[in-house]
Amino acid sequence: MTIRKEKPVIISLHFTVQIFLLVTTLLGGSNAYLSGLDRSSEMVETSNLLPLEKYDYRKNDMGGNGDEDWAMVKRNGNQFVVGGQPFYVNGFNTYWLMTLAVDQSTRGKVSDVFREASSVGLTVGRTWAFSDGGWRALQKSPSVYDEEVFKALDFVVNEARKYKIRLILPLTNNWEGYGGKSQYVKWGKAAGLNLTSDDDFFSDLTIKGYYKANVKAILTRVNTFTNITYKDDPTIFAWELMNEPQCLSDPSGDKLQAWIQEMAFYVKSIDPNHLLGTGTEGFYGLSTPDRLQLNPNAYAGQVGTDFIRNHRAFGIDFASAHIYPDSWLSKSISAAHLQFTKSWMQNHINDAEDMLGMPVVFGEFGLSTKDDNFTMTFRDAFIDTVYKTLLNSTRSGGSAGGCLLWQLFPEGTEYMDDGYAVILPKSPTTADIVSLQSRRLQMFNSRCGWHCRWSCRKRNRVKYSFVADDEA
């Protein structure tokens, strides 16, 4: 590496911290120096030092510095890892990417999403890998696919890889949007099956066969852009069995639990390498009656899901929960929404660690502009609350694996906004909050990646000063 003395150079903080850690470790140094790094920027300028490249989110993805390090995300206890280094998620949802990628005239919006996400350091996106029946369906009927739509999904996966963004891909929907379980039941009825409820999706042998065939088709798909089989592609962070599964016909949770167990085993029989989640909202169920009071309302305990039980199923690698205080509590937002958010998250983080021994991912969190009393300032406070609650866990070696904002839209797609869209160019304060969280996680992972020299593990519980005390 050539040293150029004629001009100042940019040296990455990642490198500086690692060198300093080596020296302090060899000399028996203290961890106290960490407290001064709280609000450091991601770059420092100096002269006559090693001329490293400027900080680049696309090359520093919390788990590697280039294609050669683009490895599968794995789980090690209650932590995600890539190549032996921690991987904490700061992510986003944009569910419609495959649909817009079908048409060349709208495909550019897919690239815009990844470009804007990358610009603020987001490393994981969540998007639908299903469209069952209806307009621009991927699966037009059981095991019958539209190749052009499949190529659109190929494009989404390939485009994500270009921007060093990994994907969480749910395999169907609990809701009617994009088909979901109700479409499977319609197909079953058309084939002459005696079905009486959409929840027959979880128990009917033929319908379960439809679902399994679709899972196999997706997992064994060979991407037409990369020639990589989906089940072998590290761009995919994880599969989810379903988006927000519920089974109202069986509040005991037995029917849904049996389905989760069966389908988790099936997915893993085809793809043992990728992580697998349930996609649930995180409501507590009858297996933990003492925790039902933590649900946002009584109804949440009657929808057939069970946070602890669902995630004890063999093959499930991480716990799933969502955060929608405006939908669950009241459309009139107030400080109570922030208090609930902290409590909801902390209880799930604690339970993921103490009862499940796995990371928890808050796969969706958002606040609608249609809420009473909505302001951008309050939305920023809500996002900041989520981020800081996660950081409090991360810096003490807890089970908070990350979170994904619902939802990121580029300019020109406002016509699809359900009220939760975040358009970064129009929301500079929000973009700053998201970017700061990304930098903090990257700094943490860089430090933690030095073989945990100063122990981020539970046994020491050292509180690193990534967040000022008055912000915690």
MARLOGU-185958 format. One record per residue (C-alpha): residue number from 1; x, y, z. Coordinates in steps of 0.02 Angstrom, whole numbers. Layout:
<rs>
<r num="NUM" px="X" py="Y" pz="Z"/>
...
</rs>
This chain:
<rs>
<r num="1" px="0" py="0" pz="0"/>
<r num="2" px="76" py="165" pz="-54"/>
<r num="3" px="92" py="306" pz="71"/>
<r num="4" px="60" py="477" pz="-4"/>
<r num="5" px="133" py="618" pz="99"/>
<r num="6" px="78" py="763" pz="-6"/>
<r num="7" px="-101" py="770" pz="59"/>
<r num="8" px="-206" py="724" pz="212"/>
<r num="9" px="-283" py="552" pz="204"/>
<r num="10" px="-442" py="476" pz="269"/>
<r num="11" px="-425" py="332" pz="391"/>
<r num="12" px="-574" py="229" pz="444"/>
<r num="13" px="-624" py="227" pz="627"/>
<r num="14" px="-648" py="39" pz="610"/>
<r num="15" px="-460" py="19" pz="579"/>
<r num="16" px="-411" py="146" pz="712"/>
<r num="17" px="-514" py="59" pz="846"/>
<r num="18" px="-442" py="-112" pz="803"/>
<r num="19" px="-262" py="-49" pz="811"/>
<r num="20" px="-296" py="38" pz="975"/>
<r num="21" px="-378" py="-116" pz="1046"/>
<r num="22" px="-226" py="-221" pz="1000"/>
<r num="23" px="-109" py="-101" pz="1088"/>
<r num="24" px="-216" py="-83" pz="1243"/>
<r num="25" px="-241" py="-270" pz="1253"/>
<r num="26" px="-55" py="-303" pz="1244"/>
<r num="27" px="-20" py="-170" pz="1374"/>
<r num="28" px="-161" py="-221" pz="1487"/>
<r num="29" px="-259" py="-65" pz="1446"/>
<r num="30" px="-427" py="-17" pz="1516"/>
<r num="31" px="-597" py="-13" pz="1432"/>
<r num="32" px="-624" py="162" pz="1496"/>
<r num="33" px="-568" py="240" pz="1333"/>
<r num="34" px="-730" py="185" pz="1252"/>
<r num="35" px="-830" py="319" pz="1340"/>
<r num="36" px="-753" py="454" pz="1232"/>
<r num="37" px="-812" py="379" pz="1069"/>
<r num="38" px="-999" py="406" pz="1088"/>
<r num="39" px="-1030" py="536" pz="955"/>
<r num="40" px="-879" py="504" pz="845"/>
<r num="41" px="-908" py="523" pz="661"/>
<r num="42" px="-873" py="376" pz="547"/>
<r num="43" px="-713" py="458" pz="480"/>
<r num="44" px="-564" py="549" pz="551"/>
<r num="45" px="-442" py="651" pz="451"/>
<r num="46" px="-256" py="643" pz="487"/>
<r num="47" px="-92" py="664" pz="397"/>
<r num="48" px="47" py="545" pz="349"/>
<r num="49" px="-46" py="389" pz="406"/>
<r num="50" px="-104" py="235" pz="314"/>
<r num="51" px="-209" py="294" pz="167"/>
<r num="52" px="-366" py="188" pz="188"/>
<r num="53" px="-522" py="215" pz="85"/>
<r num="54" px="-665" py="322" pz="145"/>
<r num="55" px="-803" py="241" pz="247"/>
<r num="56" px="-923" py="155" pz="129"/>
<r num="57" px="-1083" py="73" pz="189"/>
<r num="58" px="-1086" py="-40" pz="37"/>
<r num="59" px="-919" py="-116" pz="84"/>
<r num="60" px="-943" py="-113" pz="272"/>
<r num="61" px="-1100" py="-216" pz="294"/>
<r num="62" px="-1070" py="-271" pz="475"/>
<r num="63" px="-1003" py="-436" pz="414"/>
<r num="64" px="-880" py="-418" pz="273"/>
<r num="65" px="-786" py="-300" pz="160"/>
<r num="66" px="-821" py="-368" pz="-12"/>
<r num="67" px="-894" py="-508" pz="-116"/>
<r num="68" px="-768" py="-631" pz="-46"/>
<r num="69" px="-844" py="-603" pz="127"/>
<r num="70" px="-1024" py="-608" pz="69"/>
<r num="71" px="-1060" py="-761" pz="175"/>
<r num="72" px="-1220" py="-832" pz="249"/>
<r num="73" px="-1284" py="-751" pz="407"/>
<r num="74" px="-1283" py="-880" pz="545"/>
<r num="75" px="-1338" py="-886" pz="726"/>
<r num="76" px="-1221" py="-911" pz="872"/>
<r num="77" px="-1326" py="-923" pz="1030"/>
<r num="78" px="-1422" py="-761" pz="1048"/>
<r num="79" px="-1322" py="-669" pz="915"/>
<r num="80" px="-1317" py="-662" pz="725"/>
<r num="81" px="-1144" py="-682" pz="649"/>
<r num="82" px="-1062" py="-673" pz="479"/>
<r num="83" px="-892" py="-752" pz="462"/>
<r num="84" px="-874" py="-758" pz="650"/>
<r num="85" px="-914" py="-573" pz="675"/>
<r num="86" px="-1075" py="-504" pz="749"/>
<r num="87" px="-1211" py="-445" pz="632"/>
<r num="88" px="-1341" py="-328" pz="705"/>
<r num="89" px="-1485" py="-278" pz="592"/>
<r num="90" px="-1538" py="-103" pz="549"/>
<r num="91" px="-1664" py="-132" pz="413"/>
<r num="92" px="-1822" py="-84" pz="320"/>
<r num="93" px="-1978" py="-155" pz="240"/>
<r num="94" px="-2034" py="-122" pz="62"/>
<r num="95" px="-2157" py="-260" pz="23"/>
<r num="96" px="-2196" py="-221" pz="-159"/>
<r num="97" px="-2023" py="-235" pz="-239"/>
<r num="98" px="-2060" py="-389" pz="-342"/>
<r num="99" px="-2220" py="-314" pz="-412"/>
<r num="100" px="-2137" py="-154" pz="-473"/>
<r num="101" px="-1988" py="-251" pz="-540"/>
<r num="102" px="-2100" py="-341" pz="-666"/>
<r num="103" px="-2122" py="-186" pz="-773"/>
<r num="104" px="-1967" py="-103" pz="-846"/>
<r num="105" px="-2050" py="68" pz="-825"/>
<r num="106" px="-2058" py="48" pz="-635"/>
<r num="107" px="-1907" py="-64" pz="-606"/>
<r num="108" px="-1799" py="88" pz="-571"/>
<r num="109" px="-1898" py="119" pz="-411"/>
<r num="110" px="-1831" py="-46" pz="-344"/>
<r num="111" px="-1654" py="16" pz="-372"/>
<r num="112" px="-1701" py="182" pz="-291"/>
<r num="113" px="-1757" py="92" pz="-132"/>
<r num="114" px="-1593" py="-2" pz="-115"/>
<r num="115" px="-1490" py="151" pz="-157"/>
<r num="116" px="-1576" py="258" pz="-25"/>
<r num="117" px="-1570" py="118" pz="104"/>
<r num="118" px="-1385" py="95" pz="73"/>
<r num="119" px="-1353" py="282" pz="88"/>
<r num="120" px="-1409" py="278" pz="271"/>
<r num="121" px="-1323" py="114" pz="311"/>
<r num="122" px="-1472" py="-4" pz="311"/>
<r num="123" px="-1413" py="-182" pz="286"/>
<r num="124" px="-1570" py="-290" pz="281"/>
<r num="125" px="-1731" py="-269" pz="183"/>
<r num="126" px="-1892" py="-366" pz="204"/>
<r num="127" px="-2002" py="-393" pz="52"/>
<r num="128" px="-2132" py="-516" pz="-9"/>
<r num="129" px="-2073" py="-673" pz="-100"/>
<r num="130" px="-2254" py="-716" pz="-137"/>
<r num="131" px="-2399" py="-656" pz="-241"/>
<r num="132" px="-2534" py="-788" pz="-243"/>
<r num="133" px="-2669" py="-765" pz="-374"/>
<r num="134" px="-2735" py="-600" pz="-439"/>
<r num="135" px="-2642" py="-462" pz="-531"/>
<r num="136" px="-2459" py="-495" pz="-570"/>
<r num="137" px="-2465" py="-656" pz="-473"/>
<r num="138" px="-2305" py="-754" pz="-451"/>
<r num="139" px="-2406" py="-912" pz="-416"/>
<r num="140" px="-2556" py="-904" pz="-533"/>
<r num="141" px="-2626" py="-1068" pz="-468"/>
<r num="142" px="-2549" py="-1208" pz="-364"/>
<r num="143" px="-2374" py="-1241" pz="-433"/>
<r num="144" px="-2408" py="-1136" pz="-589"/>
<r num="145" px="-2294" py="-984" pz="-602"/>
<r num="146" px="-2275" py="-829" pz="-707"/>
<r num="147" px="-2094" py="-834" pz="-765"/>
<r num="148" px="-2088" py="-646" pz="-791"/>
<r num="149" px="-2138" py="-616" pz="-611"/>
<r num="150" px="-2010" py="-744" pz="-552"/>
<r num="151" px="-1879" py="-650" pz="-652"/>
<r num="152" px="-1935" py="-492" pz="-563"/>
<r num="153" px="-1899" py="-576" pz="-396"/>
<r num="154" px="-1730" py="-629" pz="-467"/>
<r num="155" px="-1697" py="-446" pz="-506"/>
<r num="156" px="-1742" py="-392" pz="-329"/>
<r num="157" px="-1621" py="-517" pz="-252"/>
<r num="158" px="-1483" py="-470" pz="-373"/>
<r num="159" px="-1510" py="-284" pz="-347"/>
<r num="160" px="-1504" py="-306" pz="-158"/>
<r num="161" px="-1337" py="-395" pz="-175"/>
<r num="162" px="-1267" py="-250" pz="-278"/>
<r num="163" px="-1301" py="-133" pz="-133"/>
<r num="164" px="-1240" py="-257" pz="-1"/>
<r num="165" px="-1415" py="-272" pz="71"/>
<r num="166" px="-1479" py="-440" pz="132"/>
<r num="167" px="-1661" py="-493" pz="122"/>
<r num="168" px="-1791" py="-569" pz="237"/>
<r num="169" px="-1918" py="-656" pz="125"/>
<r num="170" px="-2089" py="-708" pz="194"/>
<r num="171" px="-2164" py="-854" pz="96"/>
<r num="172" px="-2349" py="-809" pz="107"/>
<r num="173" px="-2471" py="-693" pz="196"/>
<r num="174" px="-2595" py="-711" pz="337"/>
<r num="175" px="-2693" py="-567" pz="260"/>
<r num="176" px="-2782" py="-557" pz="93"/>
<r num="177" px="-2655" py="-438" pz="18"/>
<r num="178" px="-2557" py="-528" pz="-119"/>
<r num="179" px="-2665" py="-682" pz="-99"/>
<r num="180" px="-2608" py="-764" pz="60"/>
<r num="181" px="-2693" py="-905" pz="152"/>
<r num="182" px="-2866" py="-856" pz="89"/>
<r num="183" px="-2808" py="-882" pz="-91"/>
<r num="184" px="-2743" py="-1056" pz="-49"/>
<r num="185" px="-2914" py="-1098" pz="26"/>
<r num="186" px="-3001" py="-1031" pz="-131"/>
<r num="187" px="-2893" py="-1144" pz="-236"/>
<r num="188" px="-2939" py="-1289" pz="-124"/>
<r num="189" px="-3124" py="-1253" pz="-137"/>
<r num="190" px="-3109" py="-1242" pz="-327"/>
<r num="191" px="-3030" py="-1414" pz="-324"/>
<r num="192" px="-3180" py="-1484" pz="-230"/>
<r num="193" px="-3113" py="-1482" pz="-52"/>
<r num="194" px="-3237" py="-1460" pz="90"/>
<r num="195" px="-3161" py="-1308" pz="175"/>
<r num="196" px="-3256" py="-1194" pz="293"/>
<r num="197" px="-3127" py="-1068" pz="352"/>
<r num="198" px="-2970" py="-981" pz="294"/>
<r num="199" px="-2888" py="-1062" pz="445"/>
<r num="200" px="-2907" py="-1230" pz="358"/>
<r num="201" px="-2747" py="-1173" pz="274"/>
<r num="202" px="-2656" py="-1233" pz="429"/>
<r num="203" px="-2731" py="-1407" pz="439"/>
<r num="204" px="-2795" py="-1472" pz="272"/>
<r num="205" px="-2674" py="-1596" pz="195"/>
<r num="206" px="-2701" py="-1538" pz="16"/>
<r num="207" px="-2681" py="-1354" pz="58"/>
<r num="208" px="-2523" py="-1391" pz="156"/>
<r num="209" px="-2462" py="-1484" pz="3"/>
<r num="210" px="-2493" py="-1329" pz="-103"/>
<r num="211" px="-2391" py="-1225" pz="19"/>
<r num="212" px="-2248" py="-1350" pz="26"/>
<r num="213" px="-2239" py="-1359" pz="-164"/>
<r num="214" px="-2228" py="-1169" pz="-172"/>
<r num="215" px="-2091" py="-1166" pz="-39"/>
<r num="216" px="-1991" py="-1293" pz="-138"/>
<r num="217" px="-2013" py="-1194" pz="-299"/>
<r num="218" px="-1946" py="-1036" pz="-219"/>
<r num="219" px="-1804" py="-1111" pz="-120"/>
<r num="220" px="-1740" py="-1211" pz="-269"/>
<r num="221" px="-1761" py="-1069" pz="-394"/>
<r num="222" px="-1602" py="-1028" pz="-492"/>
<r num="223" px="-1584" py="-840" pz="-508"/>
<r num="224" px="-1579" py="-791" pz="-692"/>
<r num="225" px="-1464" py="-644" pz="-654"/>
<r num="226" px="-1336" py="-729" pz="-545"/>
<r num="227" px="-1359" py="-915" pz="-583"/>
<r num="228" px="-1363" py="-944" pz="-394"/>
<r num="229" px="-1497" py="-1054" pz="-318"/>
<r num="230" px="-1597" py="-958" pz="-189"/>
<r num="231" px="-1560" py="-1084" pz="-53"/>
<r num="232" px="-1374" py="-1055" pz="-82"/>
<r num="233" px="-1377" py="-865" pz="-94"/>
<r num="234" px="-1307" py="-771" pz="56"/>
<r num="235" px="-1401" py="-616" pz="-3"/>
<r num="236" px="-1551" py="-696" pz="81"/>
<r num="237" px="-1539" py="-663" pz="267"/>
<r num="238" px="-1687" py="-772" pz="314"/>
<r num="239" px="-1851" py="-849" pz="262"/>
<r num="240" px="-2011" py="-818" pz="358"/>
<r num="241" px="-2147" py="-949" pz="355"/>
<r num="242" px="-2284" py="-818" pz="341"/>
<r num="243" px="-2314" py="-634" pz="367"/>
<r num="244" px="-2404" py="-611" pz="534"/>
<r num="245" px="-2485" py="-784" pz="550"/>
<r num="246" px="-2644" py="-795" pz="654"/>
<r num="247" px="-2770" py="-935" pz="681"/>
<r num="248" px="-2926" py="-860" pz="758"/>
<r num="249" px="-3022" py="-1024" pz="749"/>
<r num="250" px="-2906" py="-1102" pz="879"/>
<r num="251" px="-2859" py="-982" pz="1020"/>
<r num="252" px="-2768" py="-1126" pz="1107"/>
<r num="253" px="-2632" py="-1107" pz="977"/>
<r num="254" px="-2619" py="-1294" pz="945"/>
<r num="255" px="-2666" py="-1286" pz="761"/>
<r num="256" px="-2543" py="-1148" pz="717"/>
<r num="257" px="-2406" py="-1227" pz="822"/>
<r num="258" px="-2424" py="-1393" pz="731"/>
<r num="259" px="-2413" py="-1301" pz="564"/>
<r num="260" px="-2258" py="-1203" pz="617"/>
<r num="261" px="-2172" py="-1363" pz="673"/>
<r num="262" px="-2215" py="-1455" pz="513"/>
<r num="263" px="-2167" py="-1315" pz="395"/>
<r num="264" px="-2008" py="-1268" pz="487"/>
<r num="265" px="-1950" py="-1448" pz="471"/>
<r num="266" px="-1996" py="-1448" pz="286"/>
<r num="267" px="-1904" py="-1285" pz="247"/>
<r num="268" px="-1749" py="-1346" pz="338"/>
<r num="269" px="-1755" py="-1512" pz="244"/>
<r num="270" px="-1730" py="-1414" pz="83"/>
<r num="271" px="-1624" py="-1270" pz="147"/>
<r num="272" px="-1529" py="-1306" pz="309"/>
<r num="273" px="-1413" py="-1157" pz="283"/>
<r num="274" px="-1524" py="-1004" pz="291"/>
<r num="275" px="-1602" py="-936" pz="450"/>
<r num="276" px="-1788" py="-963" pz="474"/>
<r num="277" px="-1916" py="-857" pz="566"/>
<r num="278" px="-2102" py="-872" pz="600"/>
<r num="279" px="-2152" py="-695" pz="547"/>
<r num="280" px="-2266" py="-677" pz="699"/>
<r num="281" px="-2314" py="-514" pz="783"/>
<r num="282" px="-2251" py="-573" pz="952"/>
<r num="283" px="-2414" py="-590" pz="1049"/>
<r num="284" px="-2403" py="-698" pz="1204"/>
<r num="285" px="-2514" py="-851" pz="1217"/>
<r num="286" px="-2580" py="-982" pz="1337"/>
<r num="287" px="-2413" py="-1068" pz="1365"/>
<r num="288" px="-2362" py="-917" pz="1470"/>
<r num="289" px="-2523" py="-857" pz="1555"/>
<r num="290" px="-2422" py="-741" pz="1668"/>
<r num="291" px="-2366" py="-645" pz="1514"/>
<r num="292" px="-2536" py="-619" pz="1432"/>
<r num="293" px="-2546" py="-453" pz="1524"/>
<r num="294" px="-2400" py="-391" pz="1419"/>
<r num="295" px="-2503" py="-400" pz="1259"/>
<r num="296" px="-2569" py="-233" pz="1197"/>
<r num="297" px="-2750" py="-290" pz="1221"/>
<r num="298" px="-2852" py="-444" pz="1268"/>
<r num="299" px="-2889" py="-486" pz="1087"/>
<r num="300" px="-2704" py="-513" pz="1050"/>
<r num="301" px="-2703" py="-663" pz="1166"/>
<r num="302" px="-2844" py="-747" pz="1069"/>
<r num="303" px="-2772" py="-750" pz="892"/>
<r num="304" px="-2688" py="-920" pz="907"/>
<r num="305" px="-2508" py="-861" pz="917"/>
<r num="306" px="-2390" py="-888" pz="1063"/>
<r num="307" px="-2223" py="-797" pz="1066"/>
<r num="308" px="-2131" py="-921" pz="1177"/>
<r num="309" px="-2208" py="-1083" pz="1112"/>
<r num="310" px="-2198" py="-1035" pz="927"/>
<r num="311" px="-2013" py="-1000" pz="938"/>
<r num="312" px="-1971" py="-1161" pz="1026"/>
<r num="313" px="-2017" py="-1257" pz="869"/>
<r num="314" px="-1872" py="-1356" pz="797"/>
<r num="315" px="-1793" py="-1265" pz="650"/>
<r num="316" px="-1842" py="-1088" pz="703"/>
<r num="317" px="-1682" py="-987" pz="722"/>
<r num="318" px="-1740" py="-819" pz="788"/>
<r num="319" px="-1891" py="-743" pz="872"/>
<r num="320" px="-2006" py="-624" pz="778"/>
<r num="321" px="-2108" py="-478" pz="842"/>
<r num="322" px="-2186" py="-319" pz="770"/>
<r num="323" px="-2220" py="-149" pz="849"/>
<r num="324" px="-2379" py="-51" pz="807"/>
<r num="325" px="-2437" py="47" pz="960"/>
<r num="326" px="-2550" py="158" pz="854"/>
<r num="327" px="-2642" py="8" pz="783"/>
<r num="328" px="-2646" py="-93" pz="944"/>
<r num="329" px="-2677" py="42" pz="1075"/>
<r num="330" px="-2754" py="199" pz="1002"/>
<r num="331" px="-2750" py="300" pz="842"/>
<r num="332" px="-2729" py="454" pz="950"/>
<r num="333" px="-2543" py="453" pz="983"/>
<r num="334" px="-2469" py="503" pz="1149"/>
<r num="335" px="-2323" py="471" pz="1265"/>
<r num="336" px="-2408" py="308" pz="1313"/>
<r num="337" px="-2361" py="240" pz="1142"/>
<r num="338" px="-2177" py="267" pz="1180"/>
<r num="339" px="-2190" py="187" pz="1352"/>
<r num="340" px="-2278" py="36" pz="1277"/>
<r num="341" px="-2145" py="22" pz="1142"/>
<r num="342" px="-2004" py="15" pz="1270"/>
<r num="343" px="-2095" py="-110" pz="1380"/>
<r num="344" px="-2150" py="-221" pz="1234"/>
<r num="345" px="-1974" py="-227" pz="1164"/>
<r num="346" px="-1886" py="-254" pz="1329"/>
<r num="347" px="-1998" py="-398" pz="1379"/>
<r num="348" px="-1970" py="-484" pz="1212"/>
<r num="349" px="-1783" py="-455" pz="1220"/>
<r num="350" px="-1776" py="-527" pz="1396"/>
<r num="351" px="-1883" py="-677" pz="1350"/>
<r num="352" px="-1784" py="-711" pz="1191"/>
<r num="353" px="-1627" py="-717" pz="1297"/>
<r num="354" px="-1688" py="-803" pz="1455"/>
<r num="355" px="-1822" py="-920" pz="1389"/>
<r num="356" px="-1775" py="-950" pz="1208"/>
<r num="357" px="-1587" py="-922" pz="1197"/>
<r num="358" px="-1600" py="-840" pz="1027"/>
<r num="359" px="-1601" py="-667" pz="947"/>
<r num="360" px="-1763" py="-574" pz="924"/>
<r num="361" px="-1795" py="-469" pz="769"/>
<r num="362" px="-1927" py="-335" pz="771"/>
<r num="363" px="-1973" py="-364" pz="589"/>
<r num="364" px="-2094" py="-218" pz="574"/>
<r num="365" px="-2114" py="-57" pz="671"/>
<r num="366" px="-2202" py="99" pz="615"/>
<r num="367" px="-2317" py="246" pz="647"/>
<r num="368" px="-2449" py="309" pz="527"/>
<r num="369" px="-2465" py="487" pz="465"/>
<r num="370" px="-2654" py="457" pz="473"/>
<r num="371" px="-2651" py="446" pz="663"/>
<r num="372" px="-2733" py="582" pz="765"/>
<r num="373" px="-2605" py="709" pz="827"/>
<r num="374" px="-2471" py="640" pz="710"/>
<r num="375" px="-2315" py="744" pz="689"/>
<r num="376" px="-2149" py="705" pz="607"/>
<r num="377" px="-2067" py="748" pz="773"/>
<r num="378" px="-2166" py="614" pz="862"/>
<r num="379" px="-2125" py="486" pz="728"/>
<r num="380" px="-1941" py="528" pz="748"/>
<r num="381" px="-1959" py="505" pz="937"/>
<r num="382" px="-2042" py="336" pz="909"/>
<r num="383" px="-1904" py="277" pz="792"/>
<r num="384" px="-1773" py="341" pz="913"/>
<r num="385" px="-1856" py="247" pz="1056"/>
<r num="386" px="-1848" py="84" pz="958"/>
<r num="387" px="-1666" py="112" pz="913"/>
<r num="388" px="-1609" py="157" pz="1088"/>
<r num="389" px="-1699" py="10" pz="1166"/>
<r num="390" px="-1607" py="-103" pz="1045"/>
<r num="391" px="-1440" py="-21" pz="1081"/>
<r num="392" px="-1462" py="-44" pz="1267"/>
<r num="393" px="-1472" py="-231" pz="1234"/>
<r num="394" px="-1336" py="-236" pz="1103"/>
<r num="395" px="-1205" py="-150" pz="1209"/>
<r num="396" px="-1232" py="-276" pz="1350"/>
<r num="397" px="-1231" py="-432" pz="1242"/>
<r num="398" px="-1420" py="-454" pz="1246"/>
<r num="399" px="-1537" py="-540" pz="1124"/>
<r num="400" px="-1594" py="-389" pz="1023"/>
<r num="401" px="-1545" py="-440" pz="847"/>
<r num="402" px="-1613" py="-288" pz="758"/>
<r num="403" px="-1766" py="-202" pz="687"/>
<r num="404" px="-1841" py="-158" pz="518"/>
<r num="405" px="-1938" py="3" pz="488"/>
<r num="406" px="-2109" py="-9" pz="406"/>
<r num="407" px="-2087" py="54" pz="274"/>
<r num="408" px="-1963" py="137" pz="156"/>
<r num="409" px="-2029" py="219" pz="-4"/>
<r num="410" px="-1935" py="314" pz="-138"/>
<r num="411" px="-2006" py="473" pz="-212"/>
<r num="412" px="-2137" py="440" pz="-345"/>
<r num="413" px="-2221" py="295" pz="-256"/>
<r num="414" px="-2329" py="395" pz="-137"/>
<r num="415" px="-2486" py="329" pz="-223"/>
<r num="416" px="-2456" py="163" pz="-133"/>
<r num="417" px="-2431" py="241" pz="39"/>
<r num="418" px="-2537" py="162" pz="176"/>
<r num="419" px="-2490" py="302" pz="295"/>
<r num="420" px="-2330" py="219" pz="357"/>
<r num="421" px="-2215" py="265" pz="213"/>
<r num="422" px="-2051" py="349" pz="257"/>
<r num="423" px="-1979" py="446" pz="111"/>
<r num="424" px="-1802" py="489" pz="163"/>
<r num="425" px="-1770" py="636" pz="44"/>
<r num="426" px="-1926" py="719" pz="117"/>
<r num="427" px="-1885" py="673" pz="296"/>
<r num="428" px="-1706" py="732" pz="331"/>
<r num="429" px="-1719" py="721" pz="521"/>
<r num="430" px="-1780" py="541" pz="507"/>
<r num="431" px="-1640" py="501" pz="386"/>
<r num="432" px="-1515" py="570" pz="512"/>
<r num="433" px="-1585" py="460" pz="651"/>
<r num="434" px="-1579" py="305" pz="541"/>
<r num="435" px="-1402" py="343" pz="483"/>
<r num="436" px="-1341" py="372" pz="661"/>
<r num="437" px="-1411" py="204" pz="715"/>
<r num="438" px="-1322" py="120" pz="570"/>
<r num="439" px="-1157" py="200" pz="617"/>
<r num="440" px="-1175" py="152" pz="798"/>
<r num="441" px="-1209" py="-29" pz="755"/>
<r num="442" px="-1062" py="-34" pz="636"/>
<r num="443" px="-948" py="41" pz="767"/>
<r num="444" px="-1010" py="-86" pz="893"/>
<r num="445" px="-984" py="-232" pz="776"/>
<r num="446" px="-810" py="-173" pz="732"/>
<r num="447" px="-765" py="-169" pz="914"/>
<r num="448" px="-854" py="-329" pz="955"/>
<r num="449" px="-776" py="-414" pz="805"/>
<r num="450" px="-604" py="-398" pz="887"/>
<r num="451" px="-636" py="-568" pz="965"/>
<r num="452" px="-736" py="-483" pz="1103"/>
<r num="453" px="-576" py="-428" pz="1189"/>
<r num="454" px="-670" py="-323" pz="1314"/>
<r num="455" px="-817" py="-444" pz="1327"/>
<r num="456" px="-985" py="-395" pz="1257"/>
<r num="457" px="-1047" py="-560" pz="1325"/>
<r num="458" px="-1167" py="-574" pz="1469"/>
<r num="459" px="-1037" py="-631" pz="1594"/>
<r num="460" px="-962" py="-457" pz="1608"/>
<r num="461" px="-1106" py="-343" pz="1557"/>
<r num="462" px="-991" py="-196" pz="1522"/>
<r num="463" px="-1095" py="-45" pz="1471"/>
<r num="464" px="-1011" py="36" pz="1322"/>
<r num="465" px="-1050" py="219" pz="1298"/>
<r num="466" px="-1128" py="220" pz="1126"/>
<r num="467" px="-1278" py="315" pz="1192"/>
<r num="468" px="-1261" py="459" pz="1312"/>
<r num="469" px="-1341" py="431" pz="1481"/>
<r num="470" px="-1468" py="566" pz="1450"/>
<r num="471" px="-1522" py="475" pz="1291"/>
<r num="472" px="-1539" py="300" pz="1360"/>
</rs>
